[in-house]
Amino acid sequence: MKTKTLQEQYNLIKEGKGNKEIFLKEAKLQFPHLIRNAADFNETTTILKQRSVISRSEEHTSELQSPYVISYA
């Protein structure tokens, strides 16, 4: 089974399919210098967004969801 990146896990959580506890555990393991042990999901995601480790799922996929194609000739 392939391990999902923090961004992939975050996107799944926003879709209602992910697990916040697993996300927190992975974030704390990968970034112990940024995420304190007592940090909750909201604090963790705020820190990771500020450090550009993750982005909001809407920002991450907005290009794919756009119904318009802009072409410059």
C-alpha positions as CSV (number, residue, x, y, z in Angstrom):
1,M,0.0,0.0,0.0
2,K,1.4,3.4,-1.0
3,T,1.8,6.0,1.7
4,K,-0.1,9.1,0.9
5,T,1.5,12.5,1.1
6,L,0.3,15.0,3.7
7,Q,-1.3,17.0,0.8
8,E,-3.2,13.9,-0.4
9,Q,-4.3,13.1,3.1
10,Y,-5.4,16.7,3.7
11,N,-7.4,16.6,0.4
12,L,-9.2,13.4,1.5
13,I,-10.1,14.9,4.9
14,K,-11.6,17.9,3.1
15,E,-13.7,15.5,1.0
16,G,-14.8,13.7,4.1
17,K,-12.8,10.6,3.3
18,G,-9.6,11.0,5.3
19,N,-8.6,10.4,8.9
20,K,-7.5,13.5,10.9
21,E,-5.7,11.4,13.5
22,I,-3.4,9.7,10.9
23,F,-2.8,13.1,9.3
24,L,-1.7,14.5,12.7
25,K,0.5,11.6,13.5
26,E,2.3,11.8,10.1
27,A,2.6,15.6,10.3
28,K,4.2,15.4,13.8
29,L,6.6,12.7,12.6
30,Q,7.6,14.5,9.5
31,F,7.9,18.0,11.1
32,P,8.7,17.7,14.8
33,H,10.4,21.0,14.7
34,L,7.2,22.7,13.5
35,I,4.3,20.8,15.0
36,R,4.1,20.5,18.8
37,N,2.8,17.3,20.3
38,A,-0.3,18.9,21.7
39,A,-1.3,20.5,18.4
40,D,-4.7,19.8,17.1
41,F,-5.8,19.4,13.4
42,N,-6.6,23.1,12.9
43,E,-3.3,24.3,14.4
44,T,-1.3,21.8,12.4
45,T,-2.9,22.6,9.1
46,T,-2.4,26.4,9.7
47,I,1.3,25.9,10.3
48,L,1.7,23.6,7.3
49,K,-0.1,26.1,5.1
50,Q,2.0,28.9,6.3
51,R,5.1,26.9,5.5
52,S,3.7,25.9,2.1
53,V,3.9,22.2,3.0
54,I,0.2,21.9,2.1
55,S,-2.3,24.1,0.2
56,R,-6.0,24.3,0.4
57,S,-7.5,21.6,-1.7
58,E,-9.5,24.2,-3.7
59,E,-6.2,26.0,-4.7
60,H,-4.6,22.7,-5.4
61,T,-7.2,21.5,-7.9
62,S,-8.8,24.7,-9.1
63,E,-7.0,24.5,-12.5
64,L,-8.5,21.0,-13.1
65,Q,-12.0,22.1,-12.1
66,S,-12.2,25.2,-14.4
67,P,-14.9,24.7,-17.0
68,Y,-13.2,27.4,-19.2
69,V,-10.1,26.9,-21.4
70,I,-8.2,30.1,-22.1
71,S,-6.1,30.0,-25.2
72,Y,-3.6,32.6,-26.3
73,A,-2.8,32.5,-30.0
